[in-house]
């Protein structure tokens, strides 16, 4: 089996996403994971739940 050697560009840009990210995997994978961990640490469950509920209402 052959492995892919090309870069992967990851983008997360949609109105329903709580935060937007763009990175080049594998080069910036560690920074992406650190950003997501930090975001989760700084956000309360109430804030996240409120966002999910607002998005759900908006897309009905």
DSSP file (Angstrom, degrees, kcal/mol; ACC not computed):
  #  RESIDUE AA STRUCTURE BP1 BP2  ACC     N-H-->O    O-->H-N    N-H-->O    O-->H-N    TCO  KAPPA ALPHA  PHI   PSI    X-CA   Y-CA   Z-CA
    1    1 A X              0   0    0      0, 0.0     2,-0.3     0, 0.0     0, 0.0   0.000 360.0 360.0 360.0 136.8    0.0    0.0    0.0
    2    2 A X        -     0   0    0      1,-0.0     2,-0.4     0, 0.0     0, 0.0  -0.692 360.0-136.1 -95.3 148.6    1.3    3.5   -0.9
    3    3 A X        -     0   0    0     -2,-0.3     2,-0.2     2,-0.0    -1,-0.0  -0.794  22.5-113.8-100.2 145.2    1.0    6.5    1.4
    4    4 A X        -     0   0    0     -2,-0.4    -1,-0.0     1,-0.1     0, 0.0  -0.564  25.5-172.5 -73.9 140.5    0.0    9.9    0.1
    5    5 A X        +     0   0    0     -2,-0.2     2,-0.1     2,-0.1    -1,-0.1   0.401  49.3 103.8-114.7  -0.1    2.7   12.4    0.3
    6    6 A X  S    S-     0   0    0      1,-0.1     2,-0.1     0, 0.0    -2,-0.0  -0.473  76.8-101.1 -83.3 157.0    0.8   15.6   -0.6
    7    7 A X        -     0   0    0     -2,-0.1     2,-0.5    19,-0.0    19,-0.2  -0.367  28.7-140.7 -69.6 152.5   -0.3   18.2    1.9
    8    8 A X  E     -A   25   0A   0     17,-2.4    17,-3.2    -2,-0.1     2,-0.6  -0.978   6.7-151.3-116.0 127.4   -3.9   18.3    3.1
    9    9 A X  E     -A   24   0A   0     -2,-0.5     2,-0.5    15,-0.2    15,-0.2  -0.890  11.5-161.2 -99.5 122.5   -5.6   21.6    3.5
   10   10 A X  E     +A   23   0A   0     13,-2.8    13,-2.2    -2,-0.6     2,-0.4  -0.901  12.2 176.9-106.1 126.2   -8.3   21.5    6.2
   11   11 A X  E     -A   22   0A   0     -2,-0.5     2,-0.4    11,-0.2    11,-0.2  -0.994  15.9-175.0-131.6 138.5  -10.9   24.2    6.3
   12   12 A X  E     +A   21   0A   0      9,-2.5     9,-0.9    -2,-0.4     2,-0.5  -0.781  28.1 144.8-131.4  85.3  -13.9   24.5    8.5
   13   13 A X        +     0   0    0     -2,-0.4     2,-0.3     7,-0.2     7,-0.1  -0.863  17.6 120.3-133.1  98.8  -15.9   27.5    7.3
   14   14 A X    >   -     0   0    0     -2,-0.5     3,-1.8     5,-0.1    -2,-0.0  -0.981  66.3-114.2-153.6 150.9  -19.7   27.3    7.6
   15   15 A X  T 3  S+     0   0    0     -2,-0.3    -1,-0.1     1,-0.3    40,-0.0   0.787 114.6  55.9 -59.8 -28.2  -22.3   29.4    9.4
   16   16 A X  T 3  S+     0   0    0     39,-0.0     2,-0.4    -3,-0.0    -1,-0.3   0.553  85.8  98.8 -84.7  -6.0  -23.2   26.5   11.7
   17   17 A X    <   -     0   0    0     -3,-1.8    -3,-0.1     1,-0.1     3,-0.1  -0.660  69.8-141.8 -84.9 135.6  -19.6   26.0   12.9
   18   18 A X  S    S+     0   0    0     -2,-0.4     2,-0.3     1,-0.1    -1,-0.1   0.833  85.0   9.0 -65.7 -34.6  -18.8   27.5   16.3
   19   19 A X  S    S-     0   0    0     -3,-0.0     2,-0.4    -7,-0.0    -1,-0.1  -0.975  75.3-127.3-143.8 157.0  -15.3   28.6   15.2
   20   20 A X        +     0   0    0     -2,-0.3     2,-0.3    -7,-0.1    -7,-0.2  -0.871  27.3 177.3-110.6 137.0  -13.5   28.6   11.9
   21   21 A X  E     -A   12   0A   0     -9,-0.9    -9,-2.5    -2,-0.4     2,-0.3  -0.953  13.5-176.1-135.4 155.7  -10.1   27.0   11.2
   22   22 A X  E     +A   11   0A   0     -2,-0.3     2,-0.3   -11,-0.2   -11,-0.2  -0.945  21.2 149.7-148.4 130.8   -7.8   26.5    8.3
   23   23 A X  E     -A   10   0A   0    -13,-2.2   -13,-2.8    -2,-0.3     2,-0.6  -0.972  43.9-114.5-154.6 167.2   -4.6   24.6    8.5
   24   24 A X  E  >  -A    9   0A   0     -2,-0.3     4,-3.3   -15,-0.2     2,-0.4  -0.945  45.9-118.6-109.3 115.7   -2.2   22.4    6.5
   25   25 A X  E  4 S+A    8   0A   0    -17,-3.2   -17,-2.4    -2,-0.6    -2,-0.0  -0.821  89.0  12.1 -95.6 134.3   -2.0   18.9    7.8
   26   26 A X  T >4 S+     0   0    0     -2,-0.4     3,-1.1   -19,-0.2     4,-0.4  -0.993 124.2  59.0 -92.9  -2.7    0.4   17.5    8.9
   27   27 A X  T 34 S+     0   0    0      1,-0.3    -2,-0.2     2,-0.1     3,-0.2   0.853 121.4  22.6 -59.4 -40.2    2.5   20.7    9.2
   28   28 A X  T 3X S+     0   0    0     -4,-3.3     4,-2.3     1,-0.1    -1,-0.3   0.125  86.7 114.5-116.0  20.9    0.2   22.6   11.5
   29   29 A X  H <> S+     0   0    0     -3,-1.1     4,-2.6    -5,-0.3     5,-0.2   0.910  77.4  51.2 -57.8 -44.9   -1.7   19.7   13.1
   30   30 A X  H  > S+     0   0    0     -4,-0.4     4,-2.1     1,-0.2    -1,-0.2   0.889 110.3  48.8 -63.2 -39.8   -0.3   20.3   16.6
   31   31 A X  H  > S+     0   0    0      2,-0.2     4,-2.5     1,-0.2    -1,-0.2   0.896 110.8  51.6 -65.6 -39.9   -1.3   24.0   16.5
   32   32 A X  H  X S+     0   0    0     -4,-2.3     4,-2.4     2,-0.2    -2,-0.2   0.942 111.1  46.6 -61.6 -47.8   -4.8   23.1   15.3
   33   33 A X  H  X S+     0   0    0     -4,-2.6     4,-2.5     1,-0.2    -1,-0.2   0.883 112.3  50.4 -63.8 -38.2   -5.3   20.6   18.1
   34   34 A X  H  X S+     0   0    0     -4,-2.1     4,-2.6    -5,-0.2    -1,-0.2   0.901 109.9  51.0 -65.2 -40.6   -3.9   23.1   20.7
   35   35 A X  H  X S+     0   0    0     -4,-2.5     4,-2.4     2,-0.2    -2,-0.2   0.923 111.9  46.5 -62.0 -45.1   -6.3   25.8   19.3
   36   36 A X  H  X S+     0   0    0     -4,-2.4     4,-2.4     2,-0.2    -2,-0.2   0.925 112.8  49.3 -64.8 -44.7   -9.3   23.4   19.6
   37   37 A X  H  X S+     0   0    0     -4,-2.5     4,-2.3     1,-0.2    -2,-0.2   0.916 112.4  48.2 -59.8 -43.8   -8.3   22.4   23.2
   38   38 A X  H  X S+     0   0    0     -4,-2.6     4,-2.2     2,-0.2    -2,-0.2   0.906 110.3  51.7 -63.7 -42.2   -7.9   26.0   24.2
   39   39 A X  H  X S+     0   0    0     -4,-2.4     4,-1.0     1,-0.2    -2,-0.2   0.924 110.8  47.7 -60.5 -44.9  -11.3   26.9   22.7
   40   40 A X  H >< S+     0   0    0     -4,-2.4     3,-0.5     1,-0.2    -1,-0.2   0.910 111.4  51.0 -63.3 -42.6  -13.0   24.1   24.6
   41   41 A X  H 3< S+     0   0    0     -4,-2.3    -1,-0.2     1,-0.2    -2,-0.2   0.873 112.5  45.9 -62.5 -38.1  -11.2   25.1   27.9
   42   42 A X  H 3< S+     0   0    0     -4,-2.2     2,-0.4    -5,-0.1    -1,-0.2   0.618 102.3  78.1 -81.6 -13.0  -12.3   28.8   27.5
   43   43 A X  S << S-     0   0    0     -4,-1.0     2,-0.2    -3,-0.5     3,-0.0  -0.813  72.9-138.8-104.1 134.9  -15.9   28.0   26.6
   44   44 A X     >  -     0   0    0     -2,-0.4     4,-2.3     1,-0.1     5,-0.2  -0.520  24.0-116.2 -85.0 158.4  -18.5   26.9   29.1
   45   45 A X  H  > S+     0   0    0      1,-0.2     4,-2.7     2,-0.2     5,-0.2   0.864 117.1  56.7 -60.4 -35.3  -21.0   24.2   28.4
   46   46 A X  H  > S+     0   0    0      2,-0.2     4,-2.5     1,-0.2    -1,-0.2   0.913 107.1  47.3 -63.1 -43.1  -23.8   26.8   28.7
   47   47 A X  H  > S+     0   0    0      2,-0.2     4,-2.2     1,-0.2    -2,-0.2   0.929 114.6  46.3 -63.0 -45.4  -22.2   28.9   25.9
   48   48 A X  H  X S+     0   0    0     -4,-2.3     4,-2.4     2,-0.2    -2,-0.2   0.911 113.2  48.9 -64.8 -42.3  -21.7   25.9   23.7
   49   49 A X  H  X S+     0   0    0     -4,-2.7     4,-2.5     1,-0.2    -1,-0.2   0.914 110.2  51.8 -63.8 -42.6  -25.3   24.7   24.3
   50   50 A X  H  X S+     0   0    0     -4,-2.5     4,-2.3    -5,-0.2    -1,-0.2   0.895 110.0  49.2 -60.6 -40.8  -26.7   28.1   23.6
   51   51 A X  H  X S+     0   0    0     -4,-2.2     4,-2.5     2,-0.2     5,-0.2   0.938 110.7  49.5 -64.6 -46.4  -24.8   28.3   20.3
   52   52 A X  H  X S+     0   0    0     -4,-2.4     4,-2.3     1,-0.2    -2,-0.2   0.905 112.2  48.7 -59.6 -41.9  -26.0   24.8   19.2
   53   53 A X  H  X S+     0   0    0     -4,-2.5     4,-2.2     2,-0.2    -1,-0.2   0.901 110.9  50.0 -66.2 -40.8  -29.6   25.8   20.1
   54   54 A X  H  X S+     0   0    0     -4,-2.3     4,-2.1     2,-0.2    -2,-0.2   0.906 112.0  47.8 -64.4 -41.5  -29.4   29.1   18.1
   55   55 A X  H  X S+     0   0    0     -4,-2.5     4,-1.7     2,-0.2    -2,-0.2   0.908 109.9  53.0 -66.0 -41.2  -28.0   27.3   15.1
   56   56 A X  H  < S+     0   0    0     -4,-2.3    -2,-0.2    -5,-0.2    -1,-0.2   0.920 111.1  46.3 -59.3 -44.4  -30.7   24.6   15.3
   57   57 A X  H >< S+     0   0    0     -4,-2.2     3,-1.1     1,-0.2    -1,-0.2   0.893 110.5  53.6 -64.6 -39.3  -33.4   27.3   15.3
   58   58 A X  H 3< S+     0   0    0     -4,-2.1    -1,-0.2     1,-0.2    -2,-0.2   0.803 110.5  46.1 -67.8 -29.5  -31.8   29.2   12.5
   59   59 A X  T 3<        0   0    0     -4,-1.7    -1,-0.2     1,-0.2    -2,-0.2   0.240 360.0 360.0-101.5  14.1  -31.7   26.2   10.2
   60   60 A X    <         0   0    0     -3,-1.1    -1,-0.2    -4,-0.2    -2,-0.1   0.477 360.0 360.0 -80.3 360.0  -35.2   24.9   10.7
